[in-house]
């Protein structure tokens, strides 16, 4: 099986998207780590949402950005 076959076969699953978002809400707390994991779960849930147009590659890049921001100590202050 080609690499693209695995990513092209993800079908919309609104129940799974809703479950991932519910879990994200449940674990989101005051700590930056819980907010970070919740943000990643929300991004992954978009993969299963029929109304979202995203790919595993886009989600990977977005999650990578979330992790990079955390590593840098957060987003810069806005004026």
N, C-alpha and C positions, 0 to 999 in steps of 0.2 A: 504494500500500500504506500502510495506517495505521501509525502509530508502534508501537502495541501488537502488530501482526502480527509484527514483527521479534523482539520479546522473547518472545512466546508460542510461537514456533516452535523454540526450543532444545530439542532432544531429549536424553534421557540418553545418555551415551556413556562407559561406565566405562573404556574404554581411554584416552580423552582425559584423563579425570580422573586416572588412574594416571600417565600421561605427565607431566602438569603437576606432580603431586606428586613424581615422580622428579626432574624438573628443579629443583624447589624445594629438594629435599634436596641435590642436586649443587652448587647455587650458594650455599646457606646457609653462611656462614663466620663469622669473628669480627667482621667490620665491621658496623656498624649498617645500612649500605646493603644489604649482601647479606641480612641478616636481614629487612629491610623488603621487599625484592623477593620473597624466599621467602614471606613472609606474604601478600603480594598474590597470588602464584601459587596458594597454598593456597586462598585465598578464591575465586578464579576457578574452581579445580578443583571446588569445591562445586556450581557451576552445572551441571556435567556428571554429577555423582554421583547415581545413581537413588535413593539412600537419603537425600539431602539435600533439604530443602524450602527453596529460596531463589530469589530473583529477581535479575535484573541490577541492579535499583534497590537492593536490599539490599546486594549486593556493592559497588556504586559507593559507597554510604554508608560501608560498612566500610573500603574502601580509602581513601576521603577521610579517615576518622578516623585511619588508619595514617599518612597523610601529614601530617595536622595535629599528631599527637603528635610526629612527627619534627621538624617545624618548631619546636615548642615546646621541643625539647631532650630529649624523652623523657617517660616516665611519672613522676609524682611518687613520691617514696620512700614506702613503706608502713611504718607503725609496727609 
